[in-house]
Amino acid sequence: MATRSLTIPGLLGALSVGVLAVLGVYGFVTGYLLESPGALFVPTVATFGLTVVVVGVLVVLGARSKRWRQNPYW
């Protein structure tokens, strides 16, 4: 098996995901926790709930797959 090494694109990808996560948390804190969201609160909660359900279903489908990790990529 070939050894894996870290690459610059992988590092940049991880950094960009980290920066987007920090910006998302900052936006959530400043927009919803420090100020009243008003009429946008219910749609925001519904969007979060729907996202959690969709991601959960995808995780369950992926975990129950018989072809899990049989791809030559792994």
Predicted model as a PDB file, atoms N, CA, C, CB and O in Angstrom, pLDDT in the B-factor column:
MODEL        1                                                                  
ATOM      1  N   MET A   1       0.851  -1.172   0.000  1.00 49.00           N  
ATOM      2  CA  MET A   1       0.000   0.000   0.000  1.00 49.00           C  
ATOM      3  C   MET A   1       0.892   1.229   0.000  1.00 49.00           C  
ATOM      4  CB  MET A   1      -0.966   0.001   1.219  1.00 49.00           C  
ATOM      5  O   MET A   1       1.877   1.295   0.735  1.00 49.00           O  
ATOM      6  N   ALA A   2       0.550   2.171  -0.804  1.00 61.00           N  
ATOM      7  CA  ALA A   2       1.344   3.393  -0.913  1.00 61.00           C  
ATOM      8  C   ALA A   2       1.138   4.262   0.323  1.00 61.00           C  
ATOM      9  CB  ALA A   2       0.971   4.177  -2.192  1.00 61.00           C  
ATOM     10  O   ALA A   2       0.056   4.299   0.908  1.00 61.00           O  
ATOM     11  N   THR A   3       2.183   4.942   0.693  1.00 66.00           N  
ATOM     12  CA  THR A   3       2.063   5.847   1.834  1.00 66.00           C  
ATOM     13  C   THR A   3       1.390   7.128   1.383  1.00 66.00           C  
ATOM     14  CB  THR A   3       3.448   6.147   2.463  1.00 66.00           C  
ATOM     15  O   THR A   3       1.557   7.569   0.246  1.00 66.00           O  
ATOM     16  N   ARG A   4       0.642   7.708   2.275  1.00 67.00           N  
ATOM     17  CA  ARG A   4      -0.061   8.952   1.969  1.00 67.00           C  
ATOM     18  C   ARG A   4       0.696  10.114   2.585  1.00 67.00           C  
ATOM     19  CB  ARG A   4      -1.523   8.914   2.485  1.00 67.00           C  
ATOM     20  O   ARG A   4       1.259  10.003   3.674  1.00 67.00           O  
ATOM     21  N   SER A   5       0.699  11.213   1.879  1.00 70.00           N  
ATOM     22  CA  SER A   5       1.353  12.402   2.404  1.00 70.00           C  
ATOM     23  C   SER A   5       0.400  13.574   2.294  1.00 70.00           C  
ATOM     24  CB  SER A   5       2.675  12.694   1.654  1.00 70.00           C  
ATOM     25  O   SER A   5      -0.506  13.580   1.462  1.00 70.00           O  
ATOM     26  N   LEU A   6       0.613  14.552   3.133  1.00 72.00           N  
ATOM     27  CA  LEU A   6      -0.214  15.750   3.108  1.00 72.00           C  
ATOM     28  C   LEU A   6       0.125  16.579   1.878  1.00 72.00           C  
ATOM     29  CB  LEU A   6      -0.020  16.580   4.395  1.00 72.00           C  
ATOM     30  O   LEU A   6       1.279  16.642   1.455  1.00 72.00           O  
ATOM     31  N   THR A   7      -0.876  17.201   1.320  1.00 85.00           N  
ATOM     32  CA  THR A   7      -0.657  18.022   0.144  1.00 85.00           C  
ATOM     33  C   THR A   7      -1.174  19.435   0.399  1.00 85.00           C  
ATOM     34  CB  THR A   7      -1.343  17.402  -1.089  1.00 85.00           C  
ATOM     35  O   THR A   7      -1.991  19.666   1.290  1.00 85.00           O  
ATOM     36  N   ILE A   8      -0.685  20.358  -0.394  1.00 85.00           N  
ATOM     37  CA  ILE A   8      -1.125  21.744  -0.274  1.00 85.00           C  
ATOM     38  C   ILE A   8      -2.622  21.884  -0.582  1.00 85.00           C  
ATOM     39  CB  ILE A   8      -0.307  22.639  -1.213  1.00 85.00           C  
ATOM     40  O   ILE A   8      -3.316  22.572   0.166  1.00 85.00           O  
ATOM     41  N   PRO A   9      -3.150  21.266  -1.646  1.00 84.00           N  
ATOM     42  CA  PRO A   9      -4.599  21.387  -1.876  1.00 84.00           C  
ATOM     43  C   PRO A   9      -5.436  20.826  -0.720  1.00 84.00           C  
ATOM     44  CB  PRO A   9      -4.976  20.671  -3.164  1.00 84.00           C  
ATOM     45  O   PRO A   9      -6.484  21.379  -0.387  1.00 84.00           O  
ATOM     46  N   GLY A  10      -4.980  19.744  -0.118  1.00 85.00           N  
ATOM     47  CA  GLY A  10      -5.701  19.202   1.026  1.00 85.00           C  
ATOM     48  C   GLY A  10      -5.690  20.155   2.198  1.00 85.00           C  
ATOM     49  O   GLY A  10      -6.704  20.328   2.875  1.00 85.00           O  
ATOM     50  N   LEU A  11      -4.552  20.774   2.442  1.00 87.00           N  
ATOM     51  CA  LEU A  11      -4.443  21.750   3.520  1.00 87.00           C  
ATOM     52  C   LEU A  11      -5.323  22.955   3.242  1.00 87.00           C  
ATOM     53  CB  LEU A  11      -2.989  22.188   3.705  1.00 87.00           C  
ATOM     54  O   LEU A  11      -6.009  23.442   4.142  1.00 87.00           O  
ATOM     55  N   LEU A  12      -5.313  23.441   2.015  1.00 90.00           N  
ATOM     56  CA  LEU A  12      -6.151  24.587   1.664  1.00 90.00           C  
ATOM     57  C   LEU A  12      -7.633  24.235   1.780  1.00 90.00           C  
ATOM     58  CB  LEU A  12      -5.830  25.069   0.239  1.00 90.00           C  
ATOM     59  O   LEU A  12      -8.436  25.062   2.213  1.00 90.00           O  
ATOM     60  N   GLY A  13      -7.995  23.025   1.400  1.00 90.00           N  
ATOM     61  CA  GLY A  13      -9.385  22.591   1.542  1.00 90.00           C  
ATOM     62  C   GLY A  13      -9.817  22.551   2.999  1.00 90.00           C  
ATOM     63  O   GLY A  13     -10.904  23.015   3.343  1.00 90.00           O  
ATOM     64  N   ALA A  14      -8.966  21.997   3.855  1.00 91.00           N  
ATOM     65  CA  ALA A  14      -9.284  21.932   5.275  1.00 91.00           C  
ATOM     66  C   ALA A  14      -9.365  23.330   5.884  1.00 91.00           C  
ATOM     67  CB  ALA A  14      -8.239  21.093   6.015  1.00 91.00           C  
ATOM     68  O   ALA A  14     -10.243  23.607   6.702  1.00 91.00           O  
ATOM     69  N   LEU A  15      -8.458  24.198   5.486  1.00 93.00           N  
ATOM     70  CA  LEU A  15      -8.492  25.572   5.997  1.00 93.00           C  
ATOM     71  C   LEU A  15      -9.743  26.308   5.536  1.00 93.00           C  
ATOM     72  CB  LEU A  15      -7.246  26.336   5.548  1.00 93.00           C  
ATOM     73  O   LEU A  15     -10.344  27.049   6.313  1.00 93.00           O  
ATOM     74  N   SER A  16     -10.140  26.114   4.288  1.00 95.00           N  
ATOM     75  CA  SER A  16     -11.334  26.803   3.793  1.00 95.00           C  
ATOM     76  C   SER A  16     -12.591  26.307   4.509  1.00 95.00           C  
ATOM     77  CB  SER A  16     -11.477  26.602   2.275  1.00 95.00           C  
ATOM     78  O   SER A  16     -13.481  27.102   4.812  1.00 95.00           O  
ATOM     79  N   VAL A  17     -12.672  25.011   4.782  1.00 94.00           N  
ATOM     80  CA  VAL A  17     -13.814  24.487   5.537  1.00 94.00           C  
ATOM     81  C   VAL A  17     -13.817  25.065   6.946  1.00 94.00           C  
ATOM     82  CB  VAL A  17     -13.776  22.939   5.591  1.00 94.00           C  
ATOM     83  O   VAL A  17     -14.872  25.432   7.463  1.00 94.00           O  
ATOM     84  N   GLY A  18     -12.647  25.150   7.570  1.00 94.00           N  
ATOM     85  CA  GLY A  18     -12.547  25.736   8.905  1.00 94.00           C  
ATOM     86  C   GLY A  18     -12.951  27.197   8.933  1.00 94.00           C  
ATOM     87  O   GLY A  18     -13.658  27.635   9.841  1.00 94.00           O  
ATOM     88  N   VAL A  19     -12.503  27.953   7.939  1.00 96.00           N  
ATOM     89  CA  VAL A  19     -12.854  29.378   7.878  1.00 96.00           C  
ATOM     90  C   VAL A  19     -14.352  29.548   7.665  1.00 96.00           C  
ATOM     91  CB  VAL A  19     -12.072  30.086   6.750  1.00 96.00           C  
ATOM     92  O   VAL A  19     -14.971  30.406   8.294  1.00 96.00           O  
ATOM     93  N   LEU A  20     -14.945  28.741   6.783  1.00 95.00           N  
ATOM     94  CA  LEU A  20     -16.392  28.825   6.570  1.00 95.00           C  
ATOM     95  C   LEU A  20     -17.176  28.449   7.828  1.00 95.00           C  
ATOM     96  CB  LEU A  20     -16.806  27.919   5.414  1.00 95.00           C  
ATOM     97  O   LEU A  20     -18.215  29.046   8.110  1.00 95.00           O  
ATOM     98  N   ALA A  21     -16.692  27.476   8.575  1.00 94.00           N  
ATOM     99  CA  ALA A  21     -17.364  27.096   9.825  1.00 94.00           C  
ATOM    100  C   ALA A  21     -17.295  28.228  10.837  1.00 94.00           C  
ATOM    101  CB  ALA A  21     -16.735  25.822  10.416  1.00 94.00           C  
ATOM    102  O   ALA A  21     -18.282  28.516  11.514  1.00 94.00           O  
ATOM    103  N   VAL A  22     -16.135  28.873  10.947  1.00 96.00           N  
ATOM    104  CA  VAL A  22     -15.989  29.996  11.880  1.00 96.00           C  
ATOM    105  C   VAL A  22     -16.898  31.146  11.472  1.00 96.00           C  
ATOM    106  CB  VAL A  22     -14.522  30.472  11.938  1.00 96.00           C  
ATOM    107  O   VAL A  22     -17.548  31.754  12.322  1.00 96.00           O  
ATOM    108  N   LEU A  23     -16.949  31.451  10.175  1.00 95.00           N  
ATOM    109  CA  LEU A  23     -17.825  32.523   9.700  1.00 95.00           C  
ATOM    110  C   LEU A  23     -19.298  32.190   9.949  1.00 95.00           C  
ATOM    111  CB  LEU A  23     -17.589  32.777   8.205  1.00 95.00           C  
ATOM    112  O   LEU A  23     -20.084  33.071  10.299  1.00 95.00           O  
ATOM    113  N   GLY A  24     -19.666  30.938   9.771  1.00 89.00           N  
ATOM    114  CA  GLY A  24     -21.047  30.528  10.035  1.00 89.00           C  
ATOM    115  C   GLY A  24     -21.420  30.674  11.496  1.00 89.00           C  
ATOM    116  O   GLY A  24     -22.501  31.163  11.821  1.00 89.00           O  
ATOM    117  N   VAL A  25     -20.523  30.248  12.383  1.00 90.00           N  
ATOM    118  CA  VAL A  25     -20.785  30.388  13.821  1.00 90.00           C  
ATOM    119  C   VAL A  25     -20.864  31.860  14.199  1.00 90.00           C  
ATOM    120  CB  VAL A  25     -19.690  29.681  14.652  1.00 90.00           C  
ATOM    121  O   VAL A  25     -21.741  32.260  14.964  1.00 90.00           O  
ATOM    122  N   TYR A  26     -19.952  32.666  13.667  1.00 93.00           N  
ATOM    123  CA  TYR A  26     -19.966  34.109  13.951  1.00 93.00           C  
ATOM    124  C   TYR A  26     -21.278  34.739  13.467  1.00 93.00           C  
ATOM    125  CB  TYR A  26     -18.754  34.809  13.276  1.00 93.00           C  
ATOM    126  O   TYR A  26     -21.893  35.525  14.187  1.00 93.00           O  
ATOM    127  N   GLY A  27     -21.702  34.393  12.254  1.00 87.00           N  
ATOM    128  CA  GLY A  27     -22.949  34.935  11.726  1.00 87.00           C  
ATOM    129  C   GLY A  27     -24.152  34.505  12.543  1.00 87.00           C  
ATOM    130  O   GLY A  27     -25.061  35.303  12.772  1.00 87.00           O  
ATOM    131  N   PHE A  28     -24.173  33.254  12.987  1.00 82.00           N  
ATOM    132  CA  PHE A  28     -25.271  32.770  13.809  1.00 82.00           C  
ATOM    133  C   PHE A  28     -25.317  33.496  15.142  1.00 82.00           C  
ATOM    134  CB  PHE A  28     -25.145  31.271  14.033  1.00 82.00           C  
ATOM    135  O   PHE A  28     -26.385  33.911  15.593  1.00 82.00           O  
ATOM    136  N   VAL A  29     -24.156  33.649  15.775  1.00 85.00           N  
ATOM    137  CA  VAL A  29     -24.111  34.312  17.081  1.00 85.00           C  
ATOM    138  C   VAL A  29     -24.536  35.770  16.960  1.00 85.00           C  
ATOM    139  CB  VAL A  29     -22.699  34.220  17.686  1.00 85.00           C  
ATOM    140  O   VAL A  29     -25.352  36.243  17.751  1.00 85.00           O  
ATOM    141  N   THR A  30     -23.995  36.485  15.986  1.00 86.00           N  
ATOM    142  CA  THR A  30     -24.334  37.906  15.863  1.00 86.00           C  
ATOM    143  C   THR A  30     -25.746  38.126  15.326  1.00 86.00           C  
ATOM    144  CB  THR A  30     -23.335  38.598  14.959  1.00 86.00           C  
ATOM    145  O   THR A  30     -26.372  39.134  15.653  1.00 86.00           O  
ATOM    146  N   GLY A  31     -26.253  37.221  14.522  1.00 79.00           N  
ATOM    147  CA  GLY A  31     -27.564  37.431  13.924  1.00 79.00           C  
ATOM    148  C   GLY A  31     -28.718  36.884  14.724  1.00 79.00           C  
ATOM    149  O   GLY A  31     -29.832  37.399  14.625  1.00 79.00           O  
ATOM    150  N   TYR A  32     -28.482  35.845  15.522  1.00 77.00           N  
ATOM    151  CA  TYR A  32     -29.599  35.209  16.216  1.00 77.00           C  
ATOM    152  C   TYR A  32     -29.474  35.205  17.728  1.00 77.00           C  
ATOM    153  CB  TYR A  32     -29.741  33.815  15.744  1.00 77.00           C  
ATOM    154  O   TYR A  32     -30.485  35.301  18.423  1.00 77.00           O  
ATOM    155  N   LEU A  33     -28.281  35.098  18.248  1.00 77.00           N  
ATOM    156  CA  LEU A  33     -28.157  35.035  19.699  1.00 77.00           C  
ATOM    157  C   LEU A  33     -28.062  36.415  20.337  1.00 77.00           C  
ATOM    158  CB  LEU A  33     -26.947  34.218  20.076  1.00 77.00           C  
ATOM    159  O   LEU A  33     -28.570  36.619  21.440  1.00 77.00           O  
ATOM    160  N   LEU A  34     -27.424  37.360  19.666  1.00 80.00           N  
ATOM    161  CA  LEU A  34     -27.260  38.697  20.233  1.00 80.00           C  
ATOM    162  C   LEU A  34     -28.411  39.634  19.871  1.00 80.00           C  
ATOM    163  CB  LEU A  34     -25.953  39.296  19.766  1.00 80.00           C  
ATOM    164  O   LEU A  34     -28.679  40.588  20.601  1.00 80.00           O  
ATOM    165  N   GLU A  35     -29.084  39.379  18.773  1.00 79.00           N  
ATOM    166  CA  GLU A  35     -30.209  40.204  18.351  1.00 79.00           C  
ATOM    167  C   GLU A  35     -31.422  39.315  18.112  1.00 79.00           C  
ATOM    168  CB  GLU A  35     -29.859  41.012  17.073  1.00 79.00           C  
ATOM    169  O   GLU A  35     -31.283  38.122  17.842  1.00 79.00           O  
ATOM    170  N   SER A  36     -32.590  39.892  18.212  1.00 76.00           N  
ATOM    171  CA  SER A  36     -33.809  39.128  17.960  1.00 76.00           C  
ATOM    172  C   SER A  36     -33.983  38.933  16.460  1.00 76.00           C  
ATOM    173  CB  SER A  36     -35.048  39.839  18.567  1.00 76.00           C  
ATOM    174  O   SER A  36     -33.983  39.911  15.714  1.00 76.00           O  
ATOM    175  N   PRO A  37     -34.131  37.685  15.998  1.00 75.00           N  
ATOM    176  CA  PRO A  37     -34.284  37.452  14.568  1.00 75.00           C  
ATOM    177  C   PRO A  37     -35.659  37.816  14.028  1.00 75.00           C  
ATOM    178  CB  PRO A  37     -34.004  36.024  14.267  1.00 75.00           C  
ATOM    179  O   PRO A  37     -35.836  37.916  12.814  1.00 75.00           O  
ATOM    180  N   GLY A  38     -36.622  38.014  14.899  1.00 79.00           N  
ATOM    181  CA  GLY A  38     -37.948  38.419  14.460  1.00 79.00           C  
ATOM    182  C   GLY A  38     -38.655  37.343  13.661  1.00 79.00           C  
ATOM    183  O   GLY A  38     -38.768  36.198  14.099  1.00 79.00           O  
ATOM    184  N   ALA A  39     -39.130  37.722  12.484  1.00 84.00           N  
ATOM    185  CA  ALA A  39     -39.940  36.821  11.660  1.00 84.00           C  
ATOM    186  C   ALA A  39     -39.114  35.721  11.010  1.00 84.00           C  
ATOM    187  CB  ALA A  39     -40.659  37.606  10.591  1.00 84.00           C  
ATOM    188  O   ALA A  39     -39.684  34.769  10.477  1.00 84.00           O  
ATOM    189  N   LEU A  40     -37.804  35.822  11.038  1.00 81.00           N  
ATOM    190  CA  LEU A  40     -36.962  34.818  10.388  1.00 81.00           C  
ATOM    191  C   LEU A  40     -36.612  33.644  11.305  1.00 81.00           C  
ATOM    192  CB  LEU A  40     -35.692  35.465   9.893  1.00 81.00           C  
ATOM    193  O   LEU A  40     -35.936  32.710  10.873  1.00 81.00           O  
ATOM    194  N   PHE A  41     -37.056  33.678  12.554  1.00 81.00           N  
ATOM    195  CA  PHE A  41     -36.683  32.620  13.494  1.00 81.00           C  
ATOM    196  C   PHE A  41     -37.287  31.271  13.105  1.00 81.00           C  
ATOM    197  CB  PHE A  41     -37.124  32.995  14.903  1.00 81.00           C  
ATOM    198  O   PHE A  41     -36.575  30.267  13.077  1.00 81.00           O  
ATOM    199  N   VAL A  42     -38.574  31.231  12.807  1.00 87.00           N  
ATOM    200  CA  VAL A  42     -39.236  29.962  12.477  1.00 87.00           C  
ATOM    201  C   VAL A  42     -38.682  29.355  11.185  1.00 87.00           C  
ATOM    202  CB  VAL A  42     -40.750  30.173  12.345  1.00 87.00           C  
ATOM    203  O   VAL A  42     -38.406  28.156  11.164  1.00 87.00           O  
ATOM    204  N   PRO A  43     -38.507  30.130  10.105  1.00 88.00           N  
ATOM    205  CA  PRO A  43     -37.905  29.524   8.911  1.00 88.00           C  
ATOM    206  C   PRO A  43     -36.479  29.028   9.140  1.00 88.00           C  
ATOM    207  CB  PRO A  43     -37.908  30.521   7.778  1.00 88.00           C  
ATOM    208  O   PRO A  43     -36.064  28.033   8.546  1.00 88.00           O  
ATOM    209  N   THR A  44     -35.737  29.709   9.991  1.00 82.00           N  
ATOM    210  CA  THR A  44     -34.371  29.275  10.274  1.00 82.00           C  
ATOM    211  C   THR A  44     -34.371  27.951  11.024  1.00 82.00           C  
ATOM    212  CB  THR A  44     -33.625  30.341  11.083  1.00 82.00           C  
ATOM    213  O   THR A  44     -33.602  27.051  10.686  1.00 82.00           O  
ATOM    214  N   VAL A  45     -35.207  27.823  12.020  1.00 85.00           N  
ATOM    215  CA  VAL A  45     -35.295  26.568  12.780  1.00 85.00           C  
ATOM    216  C   VAL A  45     -35.776  25.435  11.870  1.00 85.00           C  
ATOM    217  CB  VAL A  45     -36.252  26.727  13.997  1.00 85.00           C  
ATOM    218  O   VAL A  45     -35.287  24.310  11.970  1.00 85.00           O  
ATOM    219  N   ALA A  46     -36.725  25.726  10.992  1.00 92.00           N  
ATOM    220  CA  ALA A  46     -37.213  24.701  10.073  1.00 92.00           C  
ATOM    221  C   ALA A  46     -36.109  24.259   9.107  1.00 92.00           C  
ATOM    222  CB  ALA A  46     -38.427  25.223   9.288  1.00 92.00           C  
ATOM    223  O   ALA A  46     -35.993  23.073   8.801  1.00 92.00           O  
ATOM    224  N   THR A  47     -35.306  25.200   8.632  1.00 92.00           N  
ATOM    225  CA  THR A  47     -34.200  24.865   7.735  1.00 92.00           C  
ATOM    226  C   THR A  47     -33.158  24.022   8.449  1.00 92.00           C  
ATOM    227  CB  THR A  47     -33.554  26.135   7.180  1.00 92.00           C  
ATOM    228  O   THR A  47     -32.677  23.038   7.887  1.00 92.00           O  
ATOM    229  N   PHE A  48     -32.800  24.382   9.670  1.00 88.00           N  
ATOM    230  CA  PHE A  48     -31.857  23.573  10.447  1.00 88.00           C  
ATOM    231  C   PHE A  48     -32.398  22.167  10.666  1.00 88.00           C  
ATOM    232  CB  PHE A  48     -31.562  24.240  11.797  1.00 88.00           C  
ATOM    233  O   PHE A  48     -31.669  21.188  10.510  1.00 88.00           O  
ATOM    234  N   GLY A  49     -33.668  22.065  11.025  1.00 93.00           N  
ATOM    235  CA  GLY A  49     -34.274  20.751  11.255  1.00 93.00           C  
ATOM    236  C   GLY A  49     -34.281  19.899  10.000  1.00 93.00           C  
ATOM    237  O   GLY A  49     -33.951  18.714  10.051  1.00 93.00           O  
ATOM    238  N   LEU A  50     -34.654  20.488   8.881  1.00 96.00           N  
ATOM    239  CA  LEU A  50     -34.669  19.752   7.621  1.00 96.00           C  
ATOM    240  C   LEU A  50     -33.263  19.311   7.223  1.00 96.00           C  
ATOM    241  CB  LEU A  50     -35.284  20.608   6.515  1.00 96.00           C  
ATOM    242  O   LEU A  50     -33.075  18.200   6.726  1.00 96.00           O  
ATOM    243  N   THR A  51     -32.284  20.174   7.439  1.00 93.00           N  
ATOM    244  CA  THR A  51     -30.897  19.825   7.125  1.00 93.00           C  
ATOM    245  C   THR A  51     -30.423  18.650   7.978  1.00 93.00           C  
ATOM    246  CB  THR A  51     -29.976  21.038   7.338  1.00 93.00           C  
ATOM    247  O   THR A  51     -29.775  17.735   7.471  1.00 93.00           O  
ATOM    248  N   VAL A  52     -30.740  18.674   9.253  1.00 93.00           N  
ATOM    249  CA  VAL A  52     -30.345  17.580  10.145  1.00 93.00           C  
ATOM    250  C   VAL A  52     -30.997  16.274   9.705  1.00 93.00           C  
ATOM    251  CB  VAL A  52     -30.727  17.903  11.606  1.00 93.00           C  
ATOM    252  O   VAL A  52     -30.347  15.228   9.722  1.00 93.00           O  
ATOM    253  N   VAL A  53     -32.261  16.314   9.314  1.00 96.00           N  
ATOM    254  CA  VAL A  53     -32.953  15.097   8.871  1.00 96.00           C  
ATOM    255  C   VAL A  53     -32.331  14.564   7.588  1.00 96.00           C  
ATOM    256  CB  VAL A  53     -34.456  15.372   8.658  1.00 96.00           C  
ATOM    257  O   VAL A  53     -32.077  13.364   7.484  1.00 96.00           O  
ATOM    258  N   VAL A  54     -32.080  15.427   6.608  1.00 95.00           N  
ATOM    259  CA  VAL A  54     -31.508  14.989   5.329  1.00 95.00           C  
ATOM    260  C   VAL A  54     -30.122  14.391   5.536  1.00 95.00           C  
ATOM    261  CB  VAL A  54     -31.434  16.165   4.337  1.00 95.00           C  
ATOM    262  O   VAL A  54     -29.819  13.326   4.998  1.00 95.00           O  
ATOM    263  N   VAL A  55     -29.276  15.071   6.313  1.00 92.00           N  
ATOM    264  CA  VAL A  55     -27.930  14.552   6.556  1.00 92.00           C  
ATOM    265  C   VAL A  55     -28.006  13.233   7.321  1.00 92.00           C  
ATOM    266  CB  VAL A  55     -27.080  15.581   7.339  1.00 92.00           C  
ATOM    267  O   VAL A  55     -27.251  12.307   7.024  1.00 92.00           O  
ATOM    268  N   GLY A  56     -28.890  13.135   8.284  1.00 92.00           N  
ATOM    269  CA  GLY A  56     -29.050  11.884   9.028  1.00 92.00           C  
ATOM    270  C   GLY A  56     -29.488  10.736   8.139  1.00 92.00           C  
ATOM    271  O   GLY A  56     -28.985   9.621   8.278  1.00 92.00           O  
ATOM    272  N   VAL A  57     -30.420  10.992   7.226  1.00 91.00           N  
ATOM    273  CA  VAL A  57     -30.871   9.946   6.304  1.00 91.00           C  
ATOM    274  C   VAL A  57     -29.721   9.513   5.394  1.00 91.00           C  
ATOM    275  CB  VAL A  57     -32.071  10.443   5.457  1.00 91.00           C  
ATOM    276  O   VAL A  57     -29.540   8.320   5.153  1.00 91.00           O  
ATOM    277  N   LEU A  58     -28.954  10.461   4.894  1.00 88.00           N  
ATOM    278  CA  LEU A  58     -27.816  10.113   4.046  1.00 88.00           C  
ATOM    279  C   LEU A  58     -26.773   9.293   4.804  1.00 88.00           C  
ATOM    280  CB  LEU A  58     -27.175  11.377   3.487  1.00 88.00           C  
ATOM    281  O   LEU A  58     -26.187   8.368   4.242  1.00 88.00           O  
ATOM    282  N   VAL A  59     -26.538   9.620   6.067  1.00 86.00           N  
ATOM    283  CA  VAL A  59     -25.585   8.858   6.881  1.00 86.00           C  
ATOM    284  C   VAL A  59     -26.088   7.435   7.077  1.00 86.00           C  
ATOM    285  CB  VAL A  59     -25.359   9.542   8.251  1.00 86.00           C  
ATOM    286  O   VAL A  59     -25.320   6.481   6.956  1.00 86.00           O  
ATOM    287  N   VAL A  60     -27.366   7.291   7.378  1.00 86.00           N  
ATOM    288  CA  VAL A  60     -27.933   5.948   7.580  1.00 86.00           C  
ATOM    289  C   VAL A  60     -27.864   5.139   6.287  1.00 86.00           C  
ATOM    290  CB  VAL A  60     -29.399   6.041   8.073  1.00 86.00           C  
ATOM    291  O   VAL A  60     -27.496   3.964   6.307  1.00 86.00           O  
ATOM    292  N   LEU A  61     -28.214   5.758   5.174  1.00 83.00           N  
ATOM    293  CA  LEU A  61     -28.147   5.038   3.903  1.00 83.00           C  
ATOM    294  C   LEU A  61     -26.718   4.627   3.564  1.00 83.00           C  
ATOM    295  CB  LEU A  61     -28.718   5.896   2.780  1.00 83.00           C  
ATOM    296  O   LEU A  61     -26.487   3.525   3.067  1.00 83.00           O  
ATOM    297  N   GLY A  62     -25.766   5.509   3.833  1.00 78.00           N  
ATOM    298  CA  GLY A  62     -24.374   5.176   3.562  1.00 78.00           C  
ATOM    299  C   GLY A  62     -23.843   4.097   4.490  1.00 78.00           C  
ATOM    300  O   GLY A  62     -23.060   3.249   4.064  1.00 78.00           O  
ATOM    301  N   ALA A  63     -24.256   4.116   5.749  1.00 75.00           N  
ATOM    302  CA  ALA A  63     -23.775   3.133   6.716  1.00 75.00           C  
ATOM    303  C   ALA A  63     -24.367   1.751   6.453  1.00 75.00           C  
ATOM    304  CB  ALA A  63     -24.111   3.581   8.135  1.00 75.00           C  
ATOM    305  O   ALA A  63     -23.728   0.741   6.749  1.00 75.00           O  
ATOM    306  N   ARG A  64     -25.569   1.695   5.905  1.00 73.00           N  
ATOM    307  CA  ARG A  64     -26.217   0.406   5.655  1.00 73.00           C  
ATOM    308  C   ARG A  64     -25.879  -0.168   4.286  1.00 73.00           C  
ATOM    309  CB  ARG A  64     -27.712   0.551   5.783  1.00 73.00           C  
ATOM    310  O   ARG A  64     -26.316  -1.269   3.952  1.00 73.00           O  
ATOM    311  N   SER A  65     -25.118   0.554   3.504  1.00 68.00           N  
ATOM    312  CA  SER A  65     -24.787   0.100   2.162  1.00 68.00           C  
ATOM    313  C   SER A  65     -23.858  -1.105   2.222  1.00 68.00           C  
ATOM    314  CB  SER A  65     -24.142   1.234   1.353  1.00 68.00           C  
ATOM    315  O   SER A  65     -22.937  -1.147   3.038  1.00 68.00           O  
ATOM    316  N   LYS A  66     -24.102  -2.082   1.360  1.00 68.00           N  
ATOM    317  CA  LYS A  66     -23.245  -3.268   1.318  1.00 68.00           C  
ATOM    318  C   LYS A  66     -21.949  -2.994   0.568  1.00 68.00           C  
ATOM    319  CB  LYS A  66     -23.984  -4.433   0.668  1.00 68.00           C  
ATOM    320  O   LYS A  66     -20.995  -3.765   0.674  1.00 68.00           O  
ATOM    321  N   ARG A  67     -21.909  -1.921  -0.177  1.00 66.00           N  
ATOM    322  CA  ARG A  67     -20.706  -1.579  -0.937  1.00 66.00           C  
ATOM    323  C   ARG A  67     -19.816  -0.601  -0.176  1.00 66.00           C  
ATOM    324  CB  ARG A  67     -21.087  -0.987  -2.288  1.00 66.00           C  
ATOM    325  O   ARG A  67     -18.898  -0.026  -0.761  1.00 66.00           O  
ATOM    326  N   TRP A  68     -20.066  -0.407   1.093  1.00 57.00           N  
ATOM    327  CA  TRP A  68     -19.327   0.551   1.878  1.00 57.00           C  
ATOM    328  C   TRP A  68     -17.855   0.168   1.928  1.00 57.00           C  
ATOM    329  CB  TRP A  68     -19.907   0.651   3.283  1.00 57.00           C  
ATOM    330  O   TRP A  68     -17.513  -0.945   2.327  1.00 57.00           O  
ATOM    331  N   ARG A  69     -17.018   1.053   1.539  1.00 60.00           N  
ATOM    332  CA  ARG A  69     -15.558   0.907   1.534  1.00 60.00           C  
ATOM    333  C   ARG A  69     -15.062  -0.184   0.586  1.00 60.00           C  
ATOM    334  CB  ARG A  69     -15.075   0.609   2.930  1.00 60.00           C  
ATOM    335  O   ARG A  69     -13.928  -0.642   0.729  1.00 60.00           O  
ATOM    336  N   GLN A  70     -15.859  -0.600  -0.352  1.00 61.00           N  
ATOM    337  CA  GLN A  70     -15.404  -1.574  -1.342  1.00 61.00           C  
ATOM    338  C   GLN A  70     -14.888  -0.865  -2.589  1.00 61.00           C  
ATOM    339  CB  GLN A  70     -16.541  -2.544  -1.711  1.00 61.00           C  
ATOM    340  O   GLN A  70     -14.393  -1.509  -3.513  1.00 61.00           O  
ATOM    341  N   ASN A  71     -15.000   0.411  -2.613  1.00 58.00           N  
ATOM    342  CA  ASN A  71     -14.531   1.200  -3.745  1.00 58.00           C  
ATOM    343  C   ASN A  71     -13.006   1.157  -3.760  1.00 58.00           C  
ATOM    344  CB  ASN A  71     -15.054   2.673  -3.667  1.00 58.00           C  
ATOM    345  O   ASN A  71     -12.396   1.209  -2.692  1.00 58.00           O  
ATOM    346  N   PRO A  72     -12.364   1.064  -4.927  1.00 61.00           N  
ATOM    347  CA  PRO A  72     -10.901   1.047  -4.982  1.00 61.00           C  
ATOM    348  C   PRO A  72     -10.264   2.319  -4.412  1.00 61.00           C  
ATOM    349  CB  PRO A  72     -10.449   0.856  -6.414  1.00 61.00           C  
ATOM    350  O   PRO A  72      -9.068   2.343  -4.121  1.00 61.00           O  
ATOM    351  N   TYR A  73     -11.068   3.369  -4.255  1.00 58.00           N  
ATOM    352  CA  TYR A  73     -10.538   4.613  -3.666  1.00 58.00           C  
ATOM    353  C   TYR A  73      -9.993   4.359  -2.272  1.00 58.00           C  
ATOM    354  CB  TYR A  73     -11.630   5.699  -3.611  1.00 58.00           C  
ATOM    355  O   TYR A  73      -8.969   4.930  -1.896  1.00 58.00           O  
ATOM    356  N   TRP A  74     -10.660   3.512  -1.502  1.00 53.00           N  
ATOM    357  CA  TRP A  74     -10.243   3.258  -0.115  1.00 53.00           C  
ATOM    358  C   TRP A  74      -9.104   2.260  -0.121  1.00 53.00           C  
ATOM    359  CB  TRP A  74     -11.430   2.731   0.751  1.00 53.00           C  
ATOM    360  O   TRP A  74      -8.594   1.898   0.939  1.00 53.00           O  
TER     361      TRP A  74                                                      
ENDMDL                                                                          
END                                                                             
